[in-house]
């Protein structure tokens, strides 16, 4: 596989203070030690953290109502001393907060250096990253900060890839977790995929689920719009010895398709910016 350094970010540059939120499933109480360890690691890197009041599960999967979780996120967007927001959750319920977000505030939120304030998160946070990009044009980062280690900081956005079909693609990156992205189908929050590189990855799901997801995308016209497809890891599928590449080829026509084993749900996964331009070549 070719090693690709995206050139999209100086990792963590310009982040002096970050807010920690859980917009999807709340954390179990047992995660408190892990979270405090993360805060210590970030402090050693010069990043102070402030915690949302709604981090730990209190009502089933929820750490607070949809309105409360949305307000925790919005408070960090409004706070001029917060340079980024790290969502440390994952799961199923991030889309519940979408109607409670003020996208005009998000669109205008800046870091202390005047850059757009970015949300970092992975898995179910695909929902928020793509909704924010669709509504504001602002980028965000598909990455779980709970996995961050200081030794990764210089190459956090670097990943290896190889082409399955075609030899080049360019465009703004959209997508992420395939199941979670499709929660936005039929809503105002689904990103415009014309000319975009469509990133797809997944933690769970075997061939029947992937066929269903890809069929839905085909029927939505997604593969007629995108400029290429970047496949990350498909954890459960690949653990069973199956591959996503031939399935995607059945649905995507002649679109360029690249594969990386460095983006997905693994603890050592690389970060990738949603809403930022990328060029990949063989």
C-alpha positions in Angstrom: 0.0 0.0 0.0 1.1 3.5 -0.7 1.7 5.8 2.3 -0.4 9.0 2.0 0.1 12.0 4.2 -3.1 14.0 3.6 -1.6 17.4 4.3 -5.0 18.4 5.7 -3.9 19.2 9.2 -1.0 19.9 11.4 -2.3 17.5 14.0 -3.7 19.2 17.0 -2.1 22.5 16.0 -3.8 25.5 17.4 -5.8 23.6 20.0 -5.1 25.0 23.4 -8.5 24.1 25.1 -10.9 21.4 23.9 -14.4 20.5 25.1 -15.3 16.9 25.7 -18.9 15.8 24.9 -20.9 12.6 24.3 -23.5 13.4 21.6 -24.2 9.7 21.0 -24.4 7.0 23.7 -23.3 8.0 27.1 -20.2 6.5 28.6 -20.4 3.8 31.3 -19.3 4.9 34.7 -16.4 2.4 34.3 -14.9 4.7 31.6 -14.1 7.4 34.0 -10.5 6.3 34.6 -9.9 6.0 30.8 -11.3 9.5 30.4 -9.1 11.0 33.1 -6.1 9.3 31.5 -7.0 10.9 28.2 -7.2 14.3 29.9 -3.8 13.8 31.4 -2.3 12.8 28.0 -3.8 15.8 26.4 -2.6 18.1 29.2 0.9 16.7 28.6 0.5 17.8 25.0 -0.5 21.3 26.1 -4.2 20.9 25.6 -6.5 21.7 28.5 -9.9 20.0 28.5 -13.3 21.0 29.8 -16.0 18.3 30.3 -19.7 18.4 29.4 -22.1 17.8 32.2 -23.5 15.0 30.1 -20.8 12.4 29.5 -22.0 9.3 31.4 -25.1 7.3 30.7 -27.9 8.2 33.1 -31.0 7.1 31.2 -30.4 3.9 29.4 -28.1 4.9 26.5 -28.5 8.6 27.1 -26.2 10.8 29.1 -28.9 13.5 29.0 -31.9 14.4 26.8 -31.4 15.3 23.2 -31.8 18.9 24.0 -29.3 18.7 26.9 -26.7 16.9 24.8 -27.1 19.4 22.0 -26.8 22.3 24.4 -23.6 20.9 25.8 -22.2 20.8 22.3 -23.5 24.3 21.5 -22.0 25.8 24.7 -18.6 24.7 23.5 -19.2 26.2 20.0 -20.2 29.5 21.6 -17.3 29.6 24.0 -14.4 31.6 22.4 -11.9 29.9 24.7 -12.7 26.4 23.3 -10.7 25.6 20.1 -12.1 22.2 19.3 -14.7 19.8 20.5 -13.8 16.1 21.0 -16.8 13.7 21.1 -15.6 10.7 23.1 -18.8 8.6 22.4 -20.1 6.3 19.8 -23.1 4.1 19.4 -26.5 4.9 17.9 -28.3 8.0 19.1 -26.3 11.0 17.8 -29.0 11.9 15.2 -31.4 12.5 18.0 -29.8 15.9 18.7 -29.8 17.3 15.1 -33.0 19.3 15.5 -31.6 21.0 18.5 -28.4 22.4 16.9 -28.0 26.0 15.9 -26.1 25.7 12.6 -25.7 29.4 12.2 -23.7 29.5 15.5 -21.7 26.4 14.4 -21.0 28.1 11.0 -19.6 31.2 12.7 -17.7 29.5 15.5 -13.9 30.1 15.4 -10.8 29.1 17.2 -8.7 31.7 18.9 -6.7 31.8 15.7 -9.8 32.5 13.5 -10.1 29.1 12.0 -13.5 27.2 11.9 -14.0 25.3 15.2 -14.0 21.6 14.5 -15.8 18.6 15.9 -13.7 15.4 16.3 -15.5 12.1 16.6 -15.9 8.7 14.9 -18.5 5.9 14.3 -21.9 7.3 15.1 -20.5 10.9 15.0 -20.4 10.4 11.3 -23.9 11.7 11.6 -22.8 15.1 13.1 -19.7 15.5 11.0 -21.6 15.2 7.8 -24.6 17.2 9.0 -22.3 20.0 10.0 -20.5 19.9 6.7 -23.9 19.8 4.8 -25.3 22.7 6.8 -22.3 25.0 7.2 -19.5 23.8 4.9 -17.2 23.5 7.9 -14.9 20.5 8.2 -14.5 18.1 11.0 -12.3 15.1 11.9 -13.3 11.5 11.9 -11.3 10.2 14.8 -11.8 8.9 18.3 -9.7 10.9 20.8 -10.0 8.2 23.4 -7.5 6.3 21.2 -5.0 9.2 21.0 -1.4 8.6 22.0 1.3 11.3 21.8 3.6 9.3 19.6 0.9 9.4 16.9 0.7 13.2 16.9 3.1 13.8 14.0 1.4 11.3 11.6 -2.2 11.2 12.9 -3.5 12.0 9.4 -1.2 9.7 7.5 -2.5 6.5 6.0 -1.6 3.9 3.5 -3.8 3.0 0.6 -3.9 1.1 -2.7 -6.3 1.3 -5.7 -8.7 -1.4 -6.3 -10.1 0.2 -9.4 -8.9 3.2 -11.3 -5.7 5.1 -10.3 -6.7 8.6 -9.2 -9.4 10.5 -7.4 -9.9 14.1 -6.1 -12.5 15.8 -4.2 -13.8 16.9 -0.8 -14.1 13.9 1.6 -17.6 13.1 2.9 -19.0 10.0 4.6 -17.6 7.7 7.3 -19.4 4.9 9.0 -21.7 3.5 6.3 -24.6 2.6 8.6 -24.5 5.9 10.4 -24.2 8.0 7.2 -27.4 6.4 5.9 -29.3 7.7 8.9 -29.1 11.0 7.2 -30.7 9.7 4.0 -33.9 11.6 3.1 -33.1 14.4 5.5 -31.7 17.9 5.0 -28.5 16.8 6.6 -27.3 14.3 4.0 -24.2 15.8 2.3 -24.2 16.7 -1.4 -21.9 14.0 -2.8 -21.5 15.5 -6.3 -17.7 15.5 -7.0 -16.9 14.1 -3.5 -14.7 11.3 -2.4 -17.0 9.0 -0.5 -15.4 7.5 2.6 -17.0 4.3 3.8 -16.1 2.1 6.8 -17.9 0.0 9.5 -17.4 -1.8 12.7 -20.3 -4.2 12.5 -22.2 -5.8 9.6 -21.7 -8.8 7.3 -22.4 -9.3 3.6 -26.2 -9.0 3.9 -26.0 -5.7 5.7 -23.4 -4.3 3.3 -25.5 -5.4 0.3 -28.5 -3.6 1.8 -26.5 -0.4 2.5 -24.9 -0.3 -1.0 -28.2 -1.0 -2.6 -29.7 2.0 -0.8 -26.9 4.2 -1.9 -27.2 3.0 -5.5 -30.9 3.8 -5.5 -30.2 7.2 -4.1 -27.9 8.0 -7.0 -24.8 8.2 -4.8 -22.5 6.3 -7.1 -23.5 8.6 -10.0 -22.4 11.6 -8.1 -19.2 10.8 -6.3 -15.8 11.2 -7.8 -14.4 8.1 -6.1 -14.7 5.8 -3.1 -12.2 5.4 -0.3 -12.8 2.2 1.7 -11.6 2.0 5.3 -11.8 -1.1 7.5 -14.9 -3.2 7.9 -14.1 -4.9 11.2 -16.7 -7.6 11.5 -16.8 -8.4 7.8 -13.1 -8.7 7.5 -12.8 -10.7 10.7 -15.0 -13.3 9.0 -12.6 -13.4 6.0 -14.9 -11.4 3.7 -14.0 -8.3 1.7 -15.9 -5.1 0.9 -14.1 -4.3 -2.3 -15.8 -6.8 -4.6 -19.2 -5.9 -3.2 -18.6 -2.2 -3.9 -17.4 -2.9 -7.4 -20.7 -4.6 -8.1 -22.6 -1.3 -7.3 -20.2 1.5 -8.1 -19.7 1.0 -11.8 -16.4 2.5 -13.1 -15.8 4.8 -10.1 -12.2 4.9 -8.8 -12.0 2.8 -5.6 -9.1 2.9 -3.1 -8.7 0.8 0.0 -6.9 1.6 3.3 -6.5 -0.5 6.4 -5.6 2.6 8.4 -9.0 4.3 8.8 -11.8 2.8 10.8 -12.6 1.6 14.3 -9.2 0.1 15.3 -7.4 1.8 18.3 -4.5 2.7 16.0 -6.7 4.1 13.2 -5.6 7.3 11.5 -7.7 10.4 11.5 -9.2 11.9 8.3 -10.9 15.3 7.8 -14.5 15.3 6.6 -15.2 18.4 4.4 -11.6 18.9 3.3 -10.2 18.3 -0.2 -8.0 15.3 -0.9 -6.1 13.9 -3.9 -5.2 10.2 -4.1 -3.2 8.7 -6.9 -1.7 5.3 -7.6 
